[in-house]
Amino acid sequence: MAEFTVNDLKRILYEAAGTNDDVHMNGADLADQRFTDLDYDSLAVLELSSRIEREYGITIPDGDLSHTMPLREAVTYVVARLAEVKV
């Protein structure tokens, strides 16, 4: 099964934003930050979902990843979707 971590999420967010600026994505509590805390809106999360779908071969229904959800919860969701695909 493909692995998906907070670092994978962070990488995809950077790619979607076209930046590699680590300023607001550093810190021990990154996984507990919400997308909104990191200045990502619902459109950015929609783009993130689309990129995850393409890269990992899963489907993420619109609205399942929310811009108000903590990154840790988003990672847990993606890992669960990956497990469903492999079953």
N, C-alpha and C positions, 0 to 999 in steps of 0.2 A: 504494500500500500504506500502511496506517496505520502510523504511527511509534509506537514504545514505548520509553521511556527510564527511567532510574532515577528521574527526577522524576515520571514517570507512576506508577511503582510506589509511590513515597513518598506521592503524593496519594491513591491508592486505599487504602493502609494507613491513612492519617489518616481517610479517610471511613469505613472499616470500624470503626475504633476510636472514632469519634465525637469526635475531638480534632484540634486543630491545633497541638499542642505540639511545637515544633521541637527541644527540648532534646537528645534522644537520637538525632536523625537529622541532625545537622549534622556537618560535617567532610569533609575531602578524601578520606578513605578509606571513605566511606559505601558505595560499590559493592562493596567488599571485605568488608563486615560480613555476618555470617550473620544470618538472622532471629532465631535464638536470642540472638545478641549484643545485639539490639535489644529483647529481652524479648517476642518474638512466638513463640507456641507453634504446635503443629500445627493446632489449631482456627482460629487467626488466619490461618494460611496457607491453610487450606481456604476460609475466607471470602474471602480475597484472590483465590483461584483462581475462585471463583464470580462475584465482581464483575468480574474481567477477562473471563471468558467472556461475561457479559451486555453489557459495554461494547464489547468488540472483536469479538464474534460468532465466537468460536473455542471449541473444546472442549479442556479440559485434564483428562485422565484423573486420577482420584484417585491421589495419591502422586507424580505427576510433579514437582510443586513440593514440595520438602521444607523443613521448618523449619530444617534444618541446612545448607541451601545458601546460598552467598553471593548477595547481591542481584544482582550482575553476572551470575551464572550464570542466575538466574531471568529477568532481562531478555533474555538471549541465547535462552533457551528460548521465551519468549513471541514474540520476533521471528521465530524459526524457525517457530512455529505459524502466525503471521500470513502468512508467506511460503507455507506449504503451502496455506492457504485461497485465496490469490490465484492459485495455479498452475492 
